[in-house]
Amino acid sequence: MSPKNNIPLFNLTQIIVGIVAFSQGVQHLADLSIQYLYKDDFHVSPSRMGVYIGLSQLPWIIKPVWGIICDSFPILGSRRKAYIVFCGFLSFIGWQLMAYTGVDNAYVAVALLIMISSSVCICNVVGEALMVEQCANDHAANNVSVFFGFKAAGGLISAYFSGMLLMYLTKRQIFLINSIFPLTMALLSLKLKETEQTQQSQNIKEVLSTFWTFFSNPKIYQPVLLILAFMMVPSSSSIMFYFYTEVLHFTPKFMGYLKFISCLGTLLAILLYRNFLKDIAFQKIFITTTISFFFCYLSTIPLVTRMNVQWGIDDRFFCLGDSVILQFIGELNLLPILVYACKICPKNIEATMYAMLMATMNFGTFAGGQLGNFILYEMGINQQDYSKLYIFIALSSIFFILPLPWIHLINDKAIPIEKEQEPTQIQDVEEQQKLIAEEE
């Protein structure tokens, strides 16, 4: 068996990756509490809540900064584990403060959630970097599936209990419970030792030089820009939360069920992709899932226009079916992109490059969310008037398919060739720099 294929089932690195991914997923236990905190306690509008939630996602847009820091500045000789431990404790403190001070003031809550989000994001950067370090091209799909599978499993558990706990506990108590998970992650990570490979740090100039040389290739940055375009879809999540709770009168418990069924759809999609679809060409699976998601997304229109009632379909049944299908197809649409991003990362700057690619997607999602908030505001769609919501959904759906004519820019078959060529180009640049320095 070749060394490339002789990969152990479990090792210390994979344990760290699994802990990080699972902890990130399970911390979504507080998501519903945060949404209800904004709506019921702070009495903000759907568009403003979207802005607040968007601000808490800002750390995910600057993921390359965290990647550069992790790749270039080790803590006590560690550029992976130490960051997980430190940020795990920081996230624990953030949730504690959220329970005691964040529930009383909207601006304090936003600031604390930004701090927590930063901590979780850095842990995520480190976990993804460890994942990428193990990813030979033929194992990228497996490792990505395992990482996001652990994350989905954590999300599945948090979704099941999030609404149920909100029926019996206060938001303060839920935030305190949520603080346990990052603390556990930090304590468990203390007992693990990094391999020699994960301890090797890079000079920041070398990291930036390698990154720029690699990213400046049109075969790299053009697909990244296309992925950005696919992610910039106006979001309807904030207004739909108000619609579910104010118009359909869904309880927190049922909202938790909706999140649970969505996470179940995510997990099913990961299992299907890992076992049956990972070897299918990127363009084929992506085009199919994008068009499918376009039509499934339009299925929300009968709900907001109340046509499902005329058809005799109960709101809860309709939403449960719609949620699992949308999440299932949406995850199948996203996984090829995640695998593609994993494959194109060059050696030694895995955290920086993968963080940049993920930040591109996060920025697209953030921009889509803020664009959605702007459109909602301009159309006058709020908790008092949902009459034009179906128009907003129809308009948003068009954004899913607009970039499809340029899908040919993403060619995953050319990745091995590019990765073999780029290190040679980078070495040539470094040799030239050394010669110039010697002449001076």
C-alpha positions in Angstrom: 0.0 0.0 0.0 1.4 3.4 -0.9 2.1 6.0 1.8 -0.6 8.2 0.4 -3.3 5.6 0.9 -1.9 4.3 4.2 -3.7 6.8 6.4 -4.6 5.7 9.9 -8.2 5.7 10.9 -7.6 7.9 13.9 -4.7 10.0 15.1 -4.1 12.9 17.4 -4.6 15.5 14.7 -8.0 13.9 13.7 -9.1 14.0 17.3 -8.3 17.7 17.6 -10.2 18.3 14.3 -13.2 16.3 15.5 -13.3 18.2 18.8 -13.2 21.6 17.1 -15.8 20.7 14.5 -18.2 19.1 17.1 -17.8 22.0 19.5 -18.5 24.5 16.8 -21.7 22.7 15.8 -23.0 22.2 19.3 -22.5 25.8 20.3 -25.4 26.7 18.0 -27.6 25.7 21.0 -27.9 29.4 21.8 -28.9 30.5 18.3 -32.6 30.5 18.9 -32.1 32.2 22.3 -30.2 35.0 20.6 -32.9 35.5 17.9 -35.7 35.6 20.6 -33.5 38.0 22.7 -33.4 40.4 19.8 -37.1 40.1 18.9 -38.8 39.9 22.3 -36.4 41.5 24.7 -34.8 44.2 22.6 -37.8 44.6 20.2 -35.8 45.2 17.0 -37.1 44.9 13.5 -36.3 42.0 11.1 -33.9 44.2 9.1 -32.1 45.5 12.2 -31.8 42.0 13.7 -30.3 40.9 10.4 -27.7 43.7 10.8 -26.9 42.7 14.4 -26.5 39.1 13.4 -24.4 40.1 10.4 -22.1 42.1 12.7 -21.4 39.0 14.8 -20.3 37.3 11.6 -17.7 39.9 10.8 -14.8 37.8 12.3 -15.5 35.1 9.7 -14.9 37.6 6.9 -11.4 38.3 8.1 -10.5 34.6 8.4 -7.3 35.1 6.4 -6.0 37.4 9.2 -6.5 34.6 11.7 -4.9 32.1 9.3 -1.8 34.3 8.8 -1.5 34.7 12.6 -1.8 30.9 13.2 0.7 30.1 10.4 3.3 32.7 11.4 3.1 33.3 15.2 3.3 30.1 17.3 2.3 30.3 21.0 4.9 28.5 23.2 6.1 26.6 20.1 2.5 25.7 19.1 0.7 27.1 16.1 -2.3 24.9 16.4 -3.2 23.5 19.8 -2.4 26.6 21.8 -4.8 28.7 19.7 -7.6 26.2 20.3 -7.0 26.2 24.1 -6.7 30.0 24.4 -9.8 30.7 22.2 -11.8 28.0 23.9 -11.3 29.7 27.3 -12.0 33.1 25.7 -15.3 31.8 24.2 -16.2 30.3 27.7 -15.7 33.8 29.2 -17.7 35.4 26.5 -20.8 33.2 27.1 -20.5 33.7 30.8 -20.5 37.5 30.3 -23.4 37.1 27.8 -25.5 35.4 30.5 -24.9 38.1 33.1 -24.6 41.4 31.1 -25.5 40.7 27.4 -29.1 39.9 28.2 -29.7 43.5 29.4 -28.3 45.6 26.6 -28.5 45.1 22.8 -25.1 46.8 22.1 -23.3 44.8 24.8 -24.8 41.6 23.4 -23.5 42.5 19.9 -20.0 43.2 21.3 -19.9 40.0 23.3 -21.2 37.9 20.3 -18.5 39.4 18.1 -15.9 38.4 20.7 -17.4 34.9 20.9 -17.6 34.6 17.1 -13.9 35.6 16.9 -12.9 32.9 19.3 -14.9 30.2 17.5 -13.6 31.5 14.1 -10.0 31.1 15.2 -10.6 27.6 16.4 -12.4 26.9 13.1 -9.4 28.2 11.2 -7.0 25.9 13.1 -9.3 22.9 12.7 -9.6 23.4 9.0 -5.9 23.9 8.7 -5.3 20.6 10.4 -7.9 19.0 8.1 -6.2 20.4 5.0 -2.7 19.3 6.1 -3.9 15.7 5.8 -5.7 16.2 2.5 -4.0 14.5 -0.4 -6.1 15.2 -3.5 -7.7 11.7 -3.4 -8.6 12.1 0.3 -9.9 15.7 0.3 -13.6 14.6 0.0 -13.2 12.2 2.9 -11.6 14.6 5.2 -13.9 17.5 4.4 -16.9 15.1 4.9 -15.6 14.0 8.3 -14.9 17.6 9.5 -18.3 18.9 8.5 -19.9 15.7 9.6 -18.7 16.2 13.1 -19.9 19.8 12.9 -23.3 18.7 11.6 -23.6 16.1 14.4 -22.9 18.9 17.0 -25.5 21.1 15.2 -28.0 18.2 15.2 -27.7 17.8 19.0 -27.9 21.6 19.6 -30.9 22.0 17.3 -32.9 19.2 19.0 -32.5 20.8 22.4 -32.4 24.5 21.5 -36.1 25.0 21.2 -37.0 22.6 24.0 -34.7 24.2 26.5 -36.1 27.6 25.7 -39.5 26.4 26.8 -38.3 25.6 30.3 -35.1 27.7 30.9 -34.3 31.4 30.6 -32.0 32.7 27.9 -29.4 33.5 30.7 -29.4 29.8 31.7 -29.0 28.6 28.1 -26.0 30.9 27.6 -24.4 29.4 30.7 -25.0 25.9 29.4 -23.5 27.0 26.1 -20.3 28.1 27.8 -19.6 24.5 28.9 -18.8 23.3 25.3 -15.8 25.6 24.5 -14.4 25.0 28.0 -14.6 21.3 27.4 -12.9 21.7 24.0 -10.1 23.7 25.6 -9.5 21.2 28.5 -9.5 18.2 26.2 -7.0 19.9 23.8 -4.6 20.5 26.7 -4.0 16.7 26.9 -3.1 16.4 23.2 0.3 16.8 21.7 0.9 18.3 18.3 2.9 16.4 15.7 6.2 17.8 14.4 4.5 18.9 11.2 1.8 21.0 13.0 4.5 22.8 15.1 6.4 24.2 12.1 5.7 27.9 11.7 6.4 30.1 8.7 7.9 33.6 8.5 5.1 36.1 7.8 6.8 37.4 4.7 7.2 33.9 3.4 3.5 33.2 4.1 2.3 36.4 2.3 4.8 35.8 -0.6 3.7 32.2 -1.1 0.0 33.2 -0.7 0.2 36.0 -3.3 2.2 34.0 -5.8 -0.3 31.2 -5.6 -3.5 33.3 -5.5 -2.4 35.6 -8.4 -2.8 32.7 -10.8 -6.0 33.3 -12.9 -6.8 29.6 -12.6 -7.1 30.2 -8.8 -8.6 33.7 -8.3 -11.2 33.4 -11.1 -12.9 30.4 -9.6 -12.8 32.1 -6.2 -14.5 35.2 -7.5 -17.1 33.0 -9.1 -17.7 31.2 -5.8 -18.1 34.7 -4.2 -20.8 35.5 -6.8 -22.7 32.3 -6.0 -22.7 33.1 -2.3 -24.1 36.7 -2.6 -27.8 35.7 -2.6 -30.1 38.1 -0.7 -30.9 36.4 2.6 -34.5 36.0 3.9 -33.6 34.3 7.2 -34.4 37.2 9.5 -37.8 38.0 8.0 -38.7 34.3 7.9 -38.0 34.0 11.6 -40.5 36.8 12.3 -43.0 35.2 9.8 -42.7 31.8 11.5 -43.2 33.2 15.0 -45.6 36.2 14.4 -47.8 34.9 11.6 -47.6 31.1 11.9 -47.2 31.3 15.7 -44.6 28.6 15.8 -43.4 27.9 19.4 -39.7 27.9 20.4 -40.0 24.1 20.7 -41.2 23.7 17.0 -38.5 26.2 15.9 -36.0 23.9 17.4 -37.6 21.0 15.5 -37.1 23.0 12.3 -33.4 23.5 13.1 -33.1 19.8 13.9 -34.7 18.7 10.7 -32.4 21.1 8.8 -29.3 19.7 10.5 -30.6 16.2 9.7 -30.7 17.2 6.1 -27.2 18.4 6.3 -26.0 15.2 7.8 -27.8 13.1 5.2 -26.3 15.2 2.4 -22.8 14.7 3.8 -23.2 10.9 4.0 -24.6 10.8 0.5 -21.8 12.9 -0.9 -19.1 11.0 0.9 -20.3 7.6 -0.1 -21.7 8.1 -3.6 -21.1 11.6 -5.1 -17.5 12.5 -4.2 -16.0 11.2 -7.5 -18.5 12.9 -9.7 -17.2 15.9 -11.7 -17.6 19.2 -9.9 -19.4 21.0 -12.7 -22.0 18.2 -13.1 -23.0 18.0 -9.5 -22.8 21.7 -8.9 -25.0 22.6 -11.9 -27.6 19.9 -10.9 -27.8 21.0 -7.3 -27.9 24.7 -8.1 -30.9 24.3 -10.5 -32.6 22.0 -8.0 -32.1 24.4 -5.2 -33.5 27.3 -7.3 -36.8 25.4 -7.8 -36.9 24.2 -4.2 -36.3 27.7 -2.9 -39.4 28.9 -4.8 -41.5 26.4 -2.9 -41.4 28.9 0.0 -43.8 31.2 -2.0 -46.9 29.0 -1.4 -46.2 29.3 2.3 -45.9 33.0 2.6 -48.9 33.5 0.3 -50.8 31.0 2.3 -51.6 28.9 -0.7 -50.6 25.7 1.2 -53.7 26.3 3.5 -55.9 26.3 0.4 -54.3 23.1 -0.7 -55.0 21.6 2.7 -51.3 21.3 3.7 -50.6 22.1 7.4 -48.1 24.9 8.0 -45.9 22.7 10.2 -45.9 19.8 7.9 -45.1 22.1 4.9 -42.2 23.8 6.7 -40.7 20.5 8.0 -40.6 19.0 4.5 -39.4 22.3 2.9 -36.7 22.7 5.5 -35.2 19.2 5.1 -35.3 19.4 1.3 -33.8 22.9 1.1 -31.0 22.0 3.6 -30.3 18.7 1.9 -29.9 20.1 -1.6 -28.1 23.3 -0.3 -25.5 21.2 1.5 -25.0 19.0 -1.6 -24.5 22.3 -3.5 -21.9 23.5 -0.9 -19.8 20.4 -0.4 -18.1 20.4 -3.8 -17.0 23.9 -3.2 -15.5 23.0 0.2 -13.7 20.0 -1.3 -12.4 22.2 -4.2 -11.2 24.8 -1.7 -9.4 22.1 0.2 -7.7 20.7 -2.9 -6.2 23.9 -4.1 -4.5 24.9 -0.8 -0.7 24.9 -1.1 1.6 23.3 1.5 2.7 25.2 4.7 0.1 27.9 4.5 -2.9 25.8 4.8 -4.5 27.9 7.5 -4.0 31.1 5.5 -5.2 29.8 2.1 -8.2 27.8 3.3 -9.2 30.6 5.6 -9.1 33.0 2.6 -11.3 30.7 0.6 -13.8 30.3 3.5 -13.7 34.0 4.2 -14.7 34.6 0.5 -17.7 32.5 1.0 -18.5 34.1 4.4 -18.2 37.6 2.9 -20.5 36.5 0.1 -23.0 35.3 2.7 -22.6 38.5 4.8 -23.0 40.7 1.7 -26.1 38.7 0.7 -27.6 39.1 4.2 -27.0 42.9 4.2 -28.4 43.2 0.6 -31.4 41.2 1.8 -31.9 43.6 4.7 -31.6 46.6 2.4 -34.2 45.2 0.0 -36.6 44.3 2.8 -36.3 47.8 4.1 -36.8 49.4 0.7 -39.8 47.2 -0.1 -41.4 47.9 3.3 -41.4 44.3 4.4 -41.5 44.0 8.2 -43.3 42.4 11.1 -46.4 44.5 10.3 -46.5 43.9 6.5 -45.6 40.6 4.7 -47.6 41.3 1.6 -44.6 41.6 -0.7 -42.5 38.8 0.9 -43.2 36.5 -2.0 -41.7 39.1 -4.4 -38.6 39.2 -2.3 -38.3 35.4 -2.4 -38.7 35.3 -6.1 -36.1 38.0 -6.6 -33.6 36.3 -4.3 -34.0 33.0 -6.1 -32.7 34.5 -9.4 -29.4 35.2 -7.7 -28.8 31.5 -7.4 -28.5 30.9 -11.1 -27.1 34.2 -12.4 -23.4 33.0 -12.2 -24.0 29.6 -13.9 -22.9 30.7 -17.4 -19.3 31.1 -16.0 -19.2 27.7 -14.2 -16.5 26.6 -16.7 -14.0 28.8 -14.7 -13.9 26.1 -12.0 -11.9 23.1 -13.3 -11.1 20.7 -10.4 -9.2 18.4 -12.9 -6.5 21.0 -13.3 -5.8 21.3 -9.6 -3.0 18.7 -9.3 -1.2 20.3 -12.2 -1.5 23.8 -10.7 -0.3 22.6 -7.3 2.7 20.9 -8.8 3.6 24.0 -10.8 3.1 26.7 -8.1 5.7 25.4 -5.6 8.4 25.5 -8.4 7.4 29.1 -9.2 7.5 30.1 -5.6 11.0 28.5 -5.1 12.2 30.5 -8.2 10.9 33.7 -6.7 12.6 32.9 -3.3 15.9 32.1 -5.1 15.8 35.4 -7.0 15.2 37.3 -3.8 18.2 35.6 -2.2 20.4 36.4 -5.1 19.4 40.1 -5.0 20.1 40.1 -1.2 23.6 38.6 -1.8 24.4 41.1 -4.5 23.4 44.0 -2.2 
